[in-house]
Amino acid sequence: MPRFAPCDGWPGAVGRAEEGVPLSLQVLVISDNGLFADYLCELLTVAGHQATSVTDGRQSQQAIRLEKPDLLVVAVEQAKVAALAVEQRVHAPEGTRNIPVIVISECRRLEAELLHVFDFIPKPLDVKRLLDDVAAIAGRQAQAGRHLALSDRQYLVFSAYILSCTGLHFESRNRAALDRGLAKRMSALRIDSCTEYLAYLKRHGEDRHELQKLLQFLTVGETYFFRYPSHFDALKERLTARYAHSPEPIRIWSAGCSTGEEPYSIAISIMEALPDWQERDVKVIATDINNRSLKRAREGVYTPWSMRITGEHHQRRYFDQVGESFIIHDDVKRLVEFSHLNLSSPESAAVHPQLHGLDAIFCRNVLIYFSPEQAVSMVGSFAAALKPSGQLFLGHAETLLTRSPDLEIRRQDNSFYYVKSRLRTGASRAERSPAPPAARARTATTPPAQGTRPEPQPAPLPLPPWSPPVQAAGPAERLDAARRLYDAEEFDAAYELLETVTDCPEETGALILMGFILAGKGLFQEALDSCSRAIELNDLLPEAYFLRGVVLDANDRLAEAAQEYRKALLLDHDFIMPRYHMGRLHLRLGRVREAAREIRNSIRILARHDDNGTIPFSGGLTRAVCMVQLQNALAKVA
């Protein structure tokens, strides 16, 4: 006779129990330790469940097929089962990913790997936690596997909560990634309600590491060895010039190192720049918030995709190839030290005291995870941590993001980086103040303007190498293709395609996008020239004047920038982004009242529109999300 009872401490369980869902489960215990397996079976039987055990791992797959259990409890002895064997045991045979799994082990490092299990309970066993887990699973059998996409309100609530806990800022372009990450954790936990999962996340974010488990799905950045090769060329040139005849220690920080391709590329660059590197005091400090990524980085095993632009010379000299895997050499590994660190609160990290007097900092495509004021503050901290003439390398999409009186921009081939000035340059108090949070002034086809940032992209899909089509489509299709290439950071390919969009109505749009690409590379004059050509063809394009204003604003030509923003607004009074930029420009000049007025006007314009479409030149923000961001900005200046 099945039992019916509420599930203590689990939201919604009482309701499901009252609807008649039986709370008795068929449980299969898998353990190499026969005594512990018997103990678990007895606990579960007393609790009203039917439990059997398997102590020979070779029999576990057959037992799963025959018994068709409702739950697997896998007890892992640290000395007997390797991590990969655990993964295979938990998820084999095919189809067992639909069966909830509870893992019990003293090997805590497995928790970061087994993200699809219902719970990981460390030893010594917490019996109450185990029984509560089993009761929760029993109460959720009928609803398992269902997940509805986030509503606008839920998206805002989750992104705000993650921001408050970690400082990471997830905006509209990354909404789908946030939804996928939530779906994976909710599926593992057999939760089908976003409201229930948020309650679980708040309750068990720390004691069960739920927040860290969720972040594993949200902060995995796409990376590969020697991404942006010119950055590593610039690093080698500085190392050779400064340290060829100097025995000083060398310290370089890879901030947001992901799975290790970047810091190992830095280490290889050091080894090539300084042949006597073994006789020197060299350390690459690599940090990330994602513990699972750090584990993979320490292992140093990579797929061909990570090696896709790595030359044969580097592959032979610094890697061992085993089948399809590339294993980094130990002498490269020894130069890199991996540590967990949250850039929004670095002081709490054990590695923080080492982050000063640095020769270079790589923080590429990381600032996009943070709000504008946080990003500005971090750039200031980076500048303070660098030695005089030290280098700061950012992602290509972050060109106009940084504003620090201590940093000067430098070009290297088709890329850029920053160098810390030996003497602090003058800057007004208004210029040193961080910009307010706001809707970004960037479209899906434009680089961020000063004080803004692009949308986060924790895990972009791999893109095949691009080559121009032999017989391209029409100009409009080519312009759309160029915009997609720009979003994928394929700037050169996008520019090449845009050059084919000439002598047609779409030419002005191509010229404006080319201007943003040029500005993104620090080629400000060329960007202005491209903008001027567009205006010569059509002097009634508000977006052209907006682009000109963004470039002038980034070069501290504030009066001229204000004139361009006004021209854009004269042509299109309801153009939100130049109006917001005007507000931010007023704020930089200390004109708080005028700034608040422009933000209020933007809110009034948005309020007149009932649809929830994308706001032009906002980086993909919907009306609802843009409204919330503007209201938050107004709250800070009103």
C-alpha positions as CSV (number, residue, x, y, z in Angstrom):
1,M,0.0,0.0,0.0
2,P,1.7,3.3,-1.1
3,R,2.2,5.9,1.6
4,F,1.1,9.6,1.2
5,A,2.8,12.3,3.1
6,P,4.1,15.8,2.8
7,C,7.7,16.5,1.8
8,D,9.1,18.6,4.6
9,G,11.1,21.6,3.6
10,W,10.4,21.4,-0.1
11,P,8.1,24.0,-1.8
12,G,5.0,22.6,-3.4
13,A,5.5,19.0,-2.2
14,V,2.4,19.1,0.1
15,G,0.1,20.0,-2.8
16,R,1.4,17.2,-4.9
17,A,1.0,14.7,-2.0
18,E,-2.6,15.8,-1.6
19,E,-3.2,15.1,-5.3
20,G,-2.4,11.5,-4.7
21,V,1.2,11.1,-5.8
22,P,2.7,8.0,-4.0
23,L,5.9,8.7,-2.1
24,S,7.3,5.1,-2.2
25,L,10.2,4.6,-4.6
26,Q,12.1,1.7,-6.1
27,V,15.7,2.6,-5.2
28,L,18.9,1.0,-6.5
29,V,22.0,1.4,-4.4
30,I,25.3,1.1,-6.1
31,S,28.4,0.8,-3.9
32,D,31.7,-1.0,-3.8
33,N,31.3,-1.2,0.0
34,G,28.9,-4.0,0.8
35,L,28.4,-3.0,4.4
36,F,27.6,0.6,3.5
37,A,25.2,-0.5,0.8
38,D,23.4,-2.7,3.3
39,Y,23.2,0.3,5.7
40,L,21.7,2.5,3.0
41,C,19.2,-0.1,2.0
42,E,18.0,-0.5,5.6
43,L,17.6,3.3,6.0
44,L,15.6,3.5,2.8
45,T,13.4,0.5,3.7
46,V,12.6,1.9,7.1
47,A,11.6,5.1,5.4
48,G,9.0,3.2,3.3
49,H,10.9,2.6,0.1
50,Q,11.9,-0.5,-1.7
51,A,15.7,-0.7,-1.9
52,T,18.1,-3.2,-3.5
53,S,21.9,-2.9,-3.9
54,V,24.7,-3.8,-6.3
55,T,28.2,-4.1,-5.1
56,D,29.9,-5.1,-8.3
57,G,30.1,-2.2,-10.7
58,R,30.1,-4.5,-13.7
59,Q,26.5,-5.6,-12.7
60,S,25.1,-2.1,-12.2
61,Q,24.1,-1.5,-15.8
62,Q,22.3,-4.8,-16.0
63,A,20.5,-4.1,-12.7
64,I,19.3,-0.7,-14.0
65,R,17.9,-2.3,-17.1
66,L,16.1,-5.1,-15.2
67,E,14.8,-3.2,-12.1
68,K,14.0,0.1,-13.8
69,P,14.5,2.0,-10.5
70,D,13.0,5.4,-9.7
71,L,16.2,6.5,-8.1
72,L,19.9,5.7,-8.1
73,V,22.0,6.2,-5.0
74,V,25.7,5.9,-5.9
75,A,28.2,5.6,-3.1
76,V,31.7,6.3,-4.3
77,E,34.8,5.2,-2.4
78,Q,37.6,7.7,-3.1
79,A,40.3,5.1,-3.2
80,K,38.5,2.8,-5.6
81,V,36.7,4.8,-8.3
82,A,38.2,7.5,-10.5
83,A,36.2,10.5,-11.5
84,L,35.6,9.3,-15.1
85,A,34.4,6.0,-13.8
86,V,31.9,7.7,-11.6
87,E,30.6,9.7,-14.5
88,Q,30.2,6.6,-16.5
89,R,28.6,4.7,-13.6
90,V,26.1,7.5,-13.0
91,H,25.1,8.1,-16.6
92,A,25.3,4.6,-18.1
93,P,23.5,2.9,-19.7
94,E,21.9,5.2,-22.2
95,G,18.7,6.8,-20.8
96,T,19.7,6.9,-17.1
97,R,20.0,10.7,-17.3
98,N,16.3,10.6,-16.9
99,I,16.7,8.8,-13.5
100,P,17.5,11.0,-10.6
101,V,20.9,10.3,-9.0
102,I,22.2,10.9,-5.5
103,V,25.9,10.6,-5.1
104,I,27.5,10.0,-1.7
105,S,31.3,10.3,-1.4
106,E,34.2,11.7,0.6
107,C,35.8,12.8,-2.6
108,R,34.4,16.4,-2.7
109,R,36.2,17.3,-5.9
110,L,33.6,15.2,-7.8
111,E,30.8,17.6,-6.9
112,A,32.0,20.2,-9.4
113,E,32.0,17.5,-12.1
114,L,28.6,15.8,-11.5
115,L,26.4,18.8,-12.3
116,H,23.5,16.7,-13.6
117,V,22.9,14.6,-10.4
118,F,20.1,15.5,-8.0
119,D,22.4,15.9,-5.0
120,F,26.0,15.3,-3.9
121,I,26.2,14.4,-0.2
122,P,29.7,14.4,1.3
123,K,30.7,11.9,3.9
124,P,30.2,11.6,6.8
125,L,26.6,10.9,5.6
126,D,23.9,13.4,6.6
127,V,21.0,10.9,7.0
128,K,18.3,13.6,7.2
129,R,19.5,15.2,4.0
130,L,19.5,11.9,2.2
131,L,15.9,11.0,3.4
132,D,14.7,14.6,2.6
133,D,16.2,14.2,-0.9
134,V,14.5,10.9,-1.5
135,A,11.1,12.3,-0.2
136,A,11.5,15.3,-2.5
137,I,12.2,13.1,-5.5
138,A,9.2,10.9,-4.7
139,G,7.0,14.0,-4.6
140,R,8.2,15.1,-8.0
141,Q,8.0,12.0,-10.2
142,A,4.9,13.1,-12.1
143,Q,6.3,16.5,-12.9
144,A,9.9,15.6,-13.8
145,G,11.5,17.0,-16.9
146,R,9.1,19.9,-17.6
147,H,10.6,23.4,-17.9
148,L,8.9,26.5,-19.2
149,A,10.9,29.4,-20.7
150,L,11.5,32.3,-18.4
151,S,9.0,35.1,-18.3
152,D,10.2,38.7,-18.5
153,R,9.6,39.1,-14.8
154,Q,11.4,35.8,-13.9
155,Y,14.3,36.8,-16.1
156,L,14.7,40.1,-14.3
157,V,14.4,38.4,-10.9
158,F,17.0,35.7,-11.6
159,S,19.5,38.1,-13.3
160,A,19.1,40.6,-10.3
161,Y,19.7,37.8,-7.8
162,I,22.8,36.5,-9.6
163,L,24.1,40.1,-9.9
164,S,23.6,40.6,-6.1
165,C,25.4,37.4,-5.2
166,T,28.3,37.5,-7.7
167,G,28.5,40.8,-9.4
168,L,27.9,39.1,-12.8
169,H,25.5,41.0,-15.0
170,F,23.4,38.9,-17.3
171,E,21.4,41.0,-19.9
172,S,19.0,40.3,-22.7
173,R,21.3,38.9,-25.3
174,N,22.3,36.2,-22.9
175,R,18.8,35.4,-21.8
176,A,18.6,32.2,-23.8
177,A,21.9,31.0,-22.1
178,L,20.5,31.8,-18.7
179,D,17.3,29.9,-19.5
180,R,19.3,26.9,-20.7
181,G,21.4,26.9,-17.5
182,L,18.4,27.1,-15.3
183,A,16.7,24.3,-17.3
184,K,19.7,22.0,-16.7
185,R,19.8,22.6,-12.9
186,M,16.0,22.4,-12.6
187,S,16.0,19.1,-14.5
188,A,18.7,17.7,-12.3
189,L,16.7,18.7,-9.2
190,R,13.3,17.6,-10.7
191,I,12.0,21.1,-10.2
192,D,9.5,22.4,-12.8
193,S,8.8,25.8,-11.4
194,C,11.2,28.8,-11.7
195,T,9.7,30.2,-8.5
196,E,10.5,26.9,-6.6
197,Y,14.0,26.8,-8.0
198,L,14.7,30.4,-7.0
199,A,13.6,29.5,-3.5
200,Y,15.9,26.5,-3.6
201,L,18.8,28.6,-4.9
202,K,18.4,31.1,-2.1
203,R,18.1,28.4,0.5
204,H,21.0,26.2,-0.7
205,G,23.2,28.5,-2.6
206,E,26.0,28.1,-0.1
207,D,25.4,24.9,1.9
208,R,24.8,22.8,-1.2
209,H,26.9,25.0,-3.5
210,E,23.8,25.4,-5.8
211,L,24.9,28.9,-6.9
212,Q,28.3,27.6,-8.0
213,K,26.7,24.7,-9.8
214,L,24.4,27.1,-11.7
215,L,27.4,29.3,-12.6
216,Q,29.1,26.4,-14.2
217,F,26.5,26.6,-17.0
218,L,26.6,30.4,-17.3
219,T,30.2,31.5,-17.3
220,V,32.0,29.1,-19.6
221,G,33.6,31.4,-22.2
222,E,34.5,30.3,-25.7
223,T,38.3,30.4,-26.0
224,Y,41.2,28.8,-27.8
225,F,45.0,29.0,-27.8
226,F,46.5,32.3,-29.0
227,R,43.2,34.0,-29.5
228,Y,44.0,37.6,-30.8
229,P,47.6,36.6,-31.9
230,S,48.7,40.3,-32.0
231,H,48.2,40.5,-28.2
232,F,50.8,37.8,-27.7
233,D,53.1,39.5,-30.2
234,A,52.9,42.7,-28.2
235,L,53.5,40.9,-24.9
236,K,56.6,39.2,-26.3
237,E,58.0,42.4,-27.7
238,R,57.7,44.1,-24.3
239,L,59.2,41.1,-22.4
240,T,62.2,41.0,-24.8
241,A,62.7,44.8,-24.6
242,R,62.4,45.0,-20.8
243,Y,63.8,41.7,-19.5
244,A,66.5,40.6,-22.0
245,H,69.1,42.0,-19.6
246,S,67.1,42.2,-16.4
247,P,66.6,39.5,-13.8
248,E,63.5,41.0,-12.3
249,P,60.5,38.8,-11.4
250,I,57.8,38.5,-14.1
251,R,54.1,38.5,-13.0
252,I,51.2,38.3,-15.4
253,W,47.5,37.9,-14.5
254,S,45.0,36.1,-16.6
255,A,41.7,37.4,-15.2
256,G,38.8,35.2,-16.2
257,C,41.1,32.4,-17.5
258,S,38.2,29.9,-18.3
259,T,39.6,26.5,-19.2
260,G,43.3,27.6,-19.4
261,E,44.0,28.3,-23.1
262,E,44.8,31.9,-22.4
263,P,47.2,31.5,-19.4
264,Y,49.0,28.7,-21.1
265,S,49.4,30.8,-24.3
266,I,50.9,33.5,-22.1
267,A,53.3,31.0,-20.6
268,I,54.4,29.8,-24.0
269,S,54.9,33.4,-25.1
270,I,57.2,34.0,-22.1
271,M,59.2,30.9,-22.9
272,E,59.7,32.0,-26.5
273,A,60.5,35.6,-25.6
274,L,63.0,34.7,-22.9
275,P,65.1,31.6,-23.7
276,D,66.5,31.6,-20.2
277,W,63.0,31.5,-18.6
278,Q,64.0,28.5,-16.5
279,E,66.5,30.6,-14.6
280,R,63.9,33.4,-13.9
281,D,61.2,34.0,-11.4
282,V,58.1,33.7,-13.6
283,K,54.5,33.3,-12.7
284,V,51.3,33.5,-14.6
285,I,48.4,34.0,-12.1
286,A,45.2,32.6,-13.6
287,T,41.9,33.2,-12.0
288,D,38.2,32.4,-12.7
289,I,34.9,32.2,-10.9
290,N,34.0,28.8,-12.5
291,N,35.5,26.0,-10.5
292,R,34.7,23.4,-13.1
293,S,36.6,25.4,-15.7
294,L,39.6,25.7,-13.3
295,K,39.6,22.0,-12.9
296,R,39.8,21.5,-16.7
297,A,42.5,24.1,-16.9
298,R,44.7,22.4,-14.3
299,E,44.3,19.1,-16.2
300,G,45.6,20.7,-19.4
301,V,43.9,18.4,-21.9
302,Y,42.4,20.0,-25.0
303,T,40.5,19.2,-28.1
304,P,41.5,20.1,-31.7
305,W,38.9,22.9,-31.5
306,S,41.0,24.7,-28.9
307,M,44.1,24.3,-31.1
308,R,42.4,25.6,-34.3
309,I,44.9,28.5,-34.9
310,T,47.9,27.0,-33.1
311,G,50.7,26.4,-35.5
312,E,52.4,23.0,-35.9
313,H,55.6,24.4,-34.3
314,H,53.8,25.2,-31.1
315,Q,51.9,21.9,-31.2
316,R,55.1,19.8,-31.5
317,R,57.1,21.8,-28.9
318,Y,54.5,22.4,-26.2
319,F,52.0,19.6,-26.4
320,D,51.8,15.8,-26.5
321,Q,49.1,14.5,-28.8
322,V,47.3,11.4,-27.7
323,G,44.6,10.4,-30.1
324,E,42.4,13.5,-30.6
325,S,43.6,15.1,-27.4
326,F,46.4,17.6,-26.9
327,I,48.1,17.6,-23.5
328,I,50.1,20.6,-22.4
329,H,53.7,19.9,-21.3
330,D,54.5,20.0,-17.6
331,D,57.1,22.8,-18.0
332,V,54.4,25.1,-19.4
333,K,52.0,24.0,-16.6
334,R,54.6,24.9,-13.9
335,L,54.6,28.6,-14.9
336,V,50.8,28.9,-14.3
337,E,49.0,29.0,-10.9
338,F,45.2,28.6,-11.0
339,S,43.0,30.1,-8.3
340,H,39.3,30.8,-7.7
341,L,38.5,34.5,-7.7
342,N,35.4,36.6,-8.2
343,L,36.4,39.9,-9.9
344,S,33.6,41.7,-8.2
345,S,35.1,40.9,-4.8
346,P,38.7,40.0,-5.3
347,E,39.8,41.0,-1.8
348,S,38.3,37.8,-0.4
349,A,40.5,35.5,-2.6
350,A,43.6,34.0,-1.2
351,V,45.5,35.0,-4.3
352,H,44.6,38.7,-4.0
353,P,47.9,39.8,-2.3
354,Q,49.8,38.6,-5.4
355,L,47.9,40.9,-7.7
356,H,50.2,44.0,-7.7
357,G,53.3,45.1,-9.6
358,L,52.1,43.2,-12.6
359,D,53.8,43.2,-16.0
360,A,50.5,42.5,-17.9
361,I,46.9,41.8,-17.3
362,F,44.7,39.8,-19.7
363,C,41.0,40.4,-19.1
364,R,39.5,39.6,-22.4
365,N,35.7,39.4,-23.0
366,V,35.2,39.3,-19.2
367,L,34.1,42.8,-18.4
368,I,31.0,42.2,-20.5
369,Y,29.7,40.2,-17.5
370,F,29.6,43.3,-15.3
371,S,27.6,46.5,-15.1
372,P,29.2,49.6,-16.6
373,E,30.2,51.2,-13.3
374,Q,31.7,47.9,-12.1
375,A,33.7,47.6,-15.4
376,V,35.0,51.1,-15.0
377,S,36.0,50.4,-11.4
378,M,37.8,47.2,-12.4
379,V,39.7,48.9,-15.1
380,G,40.9,51.4,-12.5
381,S,42.0,48.6,-10.3
382,F,43.8,46.9,-13.2
383,A,45.7,50.1,-13.9
384,A,46.7,50.4,-10.2
385,A,47.9,46.8,-10.2
386,L,50.2,47.3,-13.2
387,K,53.8,48.4,-13.2
388,P,54.6,51.5,-15.1
389,S,54.4,50.6,-18.8
390,G,52.6,47.5,-17.9
391,Q,50.1,46.2,-20.5
392,L,46.3,45.6,-20.2
393,F,44.7,43.4,-22.9
394,L,40.9,43.5,-23.4
395,G,38.6,41.8,-25.8
396,H,38.0,43.5,-29.2
397,A,34.4,44.3,-28.3
398,E,35.6,46.2,-25.2
399,T,37.6,48.9,-27.0
400,L,35.6,51.9,-26.0
401,L,34.7,50.5,-22.5
402,T,37.8,51.7,-20.7
403,R,38.3,55.2,-19.4
404,S,41.3,55.6,-17.1
405,P,43.7,58.5,-16.9
406,D,46.5,56.0,-16.3
407,L,46.0,54.1,-19.5
408,E,47.0,54.9,-23.0
409,I,45.8,53.0,-26.0
410,R,48.2,51.2,-28.4
411,R,47.7,49.5,-31.7
412,Q,49.2,46.2,-32.7
413,D,48.4,45.1,-36.3
414,N,44.6,44.9,-36.3
415,S,44.2,44.9,-32.6
416,F,44.7,47.2,-29.6
417,Y,45.8,47.1,-26.0
418,Y,46.5,49.6,-23.2
419,V,49.8,50.7,-21.5
420,K,50.0,52.2,-18.1
421,S,51.5,55.7,-18.3
422,R,54.7,56.4,-16.3
423,L,53.3,59.7,-15.3
424,R,49.6,60.1,-14.4
425,T,47.9,62.2,-17.0
426,G,45.5,65.0,-15.9
427,A,41.8,64.3,-15.8
428,S,38.9,66.2,-14.4
429,R,36.9,64.9,-11.5
430,A,34.0,64.3,-13.8
431,E,36.1,62.2,-16.1
432,R,37.3,60.0,-13.3
433,S,33.8,59.3,-12.1
434,P,32.4,56.0,-13.2
435,A,29.5,56.2,-15.6
436,P,26.0,55.3,-14.2
437,P,24.4,52.0,-15.0
438,A,22.2,52.2,-18.0
439,A,20.9,50.6,-21.1
440,R,23.9,50.1,-23.4
441,A,24.3,52.3,-26.5
442,R,25.3,49.4,-28.7
443,T,23.3,47.5,-31.2
444,A,23.8,44.0,-32.3
445,T,26.0,45.4,-35.0
446,T,27.9,48.1,-33.1
447,P,30.8,48.1,-30.6
448,P,30.1,49.5,-27.2
449,A,30.4,53.2,-26.7
450,Q,32.4,54.7,-23.9
451,G,31.1,53.6,-20.5
452,T,29.0,50.9,-22.0
453,R,29.5,47.3,-22.7
454,P,28.2,44.5,-24.9
455,E,25.9,41.8,-23.8
456,P,27.4,38.8,-22.1
457,Q,28.1,35.6,-24.1
458,P,29.3,32.9,-21.6
459,A,29.1,30.0,-24.1
460,P,28.8,31.0,-27.7
461,L,28.4,28.3,-30.3
462,P,31.5,27.4,-32.3
463,L,31.6,29.1,-35.7
464,P,33.1,27.6,-38.8
465,P,35.9,29.6,-40.5
466,W,34.3,32.3,-42.6
467,S,35.1,32.8,-46.2
468,P,33.3,35.2,-48.7
469,P,30.6,33.5,-50.7
470,V,31.5,32.9,-54.3
471,Q,28.2,34.3,-55.4
472,A,26.8,36.5,-52.6
473,A,23.2,37.2,-52.0
474,G,21.7,40.7,-52.4
475,P,23.0,43.8,-50.6
476,A,20.4,43.6,-47.8
477,E,21.3,39.9,-47.1
478,R,25.0,40.7,-47.2
479,L,24.5,43.5,-44.7
480,D,22.6,41.2,-42.4
481,A,25.3,38.6,-42.7
482,A,28.0,41.2,-41.9
483,R,26.0,42.1,-38.7
484,R,25.9,38.5,-37.7
485,L,29.7,38.2,-38.3
486,Y,30.2,41.3,-36.1
487,D,28.2,39.7,-33.3
488,A,30.5,36.7,-33.5
489,E,33.6,38.9,-33.3
490,E,34.6,38.1,-36.8
491,F,35.4,41.8,-37.4
492,D,37.7,41.4,-40.4
493,A,35.3,39.1,-42.2
494,A,32.4,41.4,-41.4
495,Y,34.4,44.4,-42.8
496,E,35.4,42.5,-45.9
497,L,31.8,41.6,-46.6
498,L,30.6,45.2,-45.9
499,E,33.0,46.5,-48.6
500,T,30.9,44.6,-51.2
501,V,27.8,46.5,-50.2
502,T,28.2,49.5,-52.4
503,D,26.2,51.5,-55.0
504,C,23.0,50.4,-53.5
505,P,20.4,51.7,-50.9
506,E,22.1,49.6,-48.2
507,E,25.5,51.4,-48.6
508,T,24.8,53.9,-45.8
509,G,24.1,51.1,-43.4
510,A,27.3,49.4,-44.4
511,L,29.3,52.5,-43.9
512,I,27.9,53.1,-40.5
513,L,28.7,49.5,-39.4
514,M,32.2,49.9,-40.9
515,G,32.5,53.0,-38.8
516,F,31.7,51.1,-35.6
517,I,34.2,48.3,-36.6
518,L,36.9,50.9,-37.1
519,A,36.1,52.6,-33.9
520,G,36.3,49.2,-32.1
521,K,39.9,48.9,-33.3
522,G,40.8,52.4,-32.1
523,L,40.8,53.8,-35.6
524,F,38.7,56.8,-34.6
525,Q,39.6,59.1,-37.5
526,E,38.8,56.3,-40.0
527,A,35.5,55.7,-38.2
528,L,34.6,59.4,-38.5
529,D,35.6,59.3,-42.2
530,S,33.3,56.4,-42.8
531,C,30.5,58.1,-41.0
532,S,31.0,61.3,-43.0
533,R,30.7,59.3,-46.3
534,A,27.4,57.9,-45.1
535,I,26.1,61.4,-44.3
536,E,27.2,62.6,-47.7
537,L,25.0,60.0,-49.2
538,N,22.1,60.7,-46.9
539,D,22.3,63.6,-44.4
540,L,19.0,62.6,-42.7
541,L,20.3,59.4,-41.0
542,P,20.0,59.8,-37.2
543,E,22.1,56.7,-36.6
544,A,25.0,58.3,-38.5
545,Y,25.0,61.3,-36.1
546,F,24.7,59.0,-33.2
547,L,27.8,57.1,-34.3
548,R,29.7,60.3,-34.7
549,G,28.6,61.4,-31.3
550,V,29.8,58.0,-29.8
551,V,33.2,58.4,-31.3
552,L,33.7,62.0,-30.3
553,D,32.4,61.1,-26.8
554,A,35.0,58.4,-26.5
555,N,37.7,60.9,-27.4
556,D,36.6,63.4,-24.8
557,R,35.3,65.9,-27.4
558,L,32.2,66.4,-25.3
559,A,30.8,69.6,-26.7
560,E,31.0,68.2,-30.3
561,A,29.6,64.9,-29.1
562,A,26.6,66.7,-27.6
563,Q,26.0,68.5,-30.9
564,E,25.9,65.1,-32.8
565,Y,23.5,63.6,-30.2
566,R,21.2,66.7,-30.6
567,K,21.3,66.2,-34.4
568,A,20.2,62.6,-34.1
569,L,17.4,63.7,-31.8
570,L,16.2,66.4,-34.1
571,L,15.9,63.8,-36.9
572,D,14.2,61.3,-34.6
573,H,12.8,62.7,-31.4
574,D,12.0,59.2,-30.1
575,F,15.5,57.8,-30.6
576,I,16.2,56.5,-27.1
577,M,19.9,55.8,-27.2
578,P,21.3,59.3,-28.2
579,R,18.9,60.7,-25.6
580,Y,20.3,58.4,-23.0
581,H,23.9,59.2,-24.1
582,M,23.1,62.9,-23.7
583,G,22.0,62.2,-20.1
584,R,25.3,60.3,-19.4
585,L,27.3,63.1,-21.0
586,H,25.6,65.6,-18.7
587,L,26.4,63.4,-15.7
588,R,30.1,63.4,-16.7
589,L,30.1,67.1,-16.7
590,G,28.4,67.2,-13.3
591,R,25.0,68.3,-14.6
592,V,22.9,65.9,-12.6
593,R,19.6,67.7,-13.2
594,E,20.0,67.7,-17.0
595,A,21.0,64.0,-16.8
596,A,17.9,63.1,-14.9
597,R,15.8,65.0,-17.4
598,E,17.1,63.1,-20.4
599,I,16.6,59.7,-18.6
600,R,13.0,60.7,-17.6
601,N,12.3,61.7,-21.2
602,S,13.6,58.3,-22.4
603,I,11.3,56.6,-19.9
604,R,8.3,58.7,-21.1
605,I,9.0,57.7,-24.7
606,L,9.2,54.0,-23.9
607,A,6.0,54.2,-21.9
608,R,4.1,55.3,-25.1
609,H,4.9,52.0,-26.8
610,D,2.9,48.9,-25.9
611,D,5.0,46.4,-27.8
612,N,8.0,44.6,-26.2
613,G,10.2,44.7,-29.3
614,T,13.9,45.4,-29.4
615,I,15.0,49.0,-28.8
616,P,17.1,50.3,-31.8
617,F,20.8,50.6,-31.0
618,S,20.4,49.2,-27.5
619,G,22.3,45.9,-27.9
620,G,19.1,43.8,-28.2
621,L,17.3,45.1,-25.1
622,T,13.5,44.6,-25.1
623,R,11.3,47.5,-24.1
624,A,10.6,46.0,-20.7
625,V,14.3,45.3,-19.8
626,C,15.3,48.8,-21.2
627,M,12.6,50.4,-19.0
628,V,13.9,48.7,-15.9
629,Q,17.5,49.7,-16.6
630,L,16.5,53.3,-17.2
631,Q,14.5,53.4,-14.0
632,N,17.5,52.0,-12.1
633,A,19.7,54.7,-13.6
634,L,17.2,57.4,-12.7
635,A,17.0,56.2,-9.2
636,K,20.8,56.8,-8.8
637,V,20.7,60.4,-10.2
638,A,17.3,61.7,-9.2
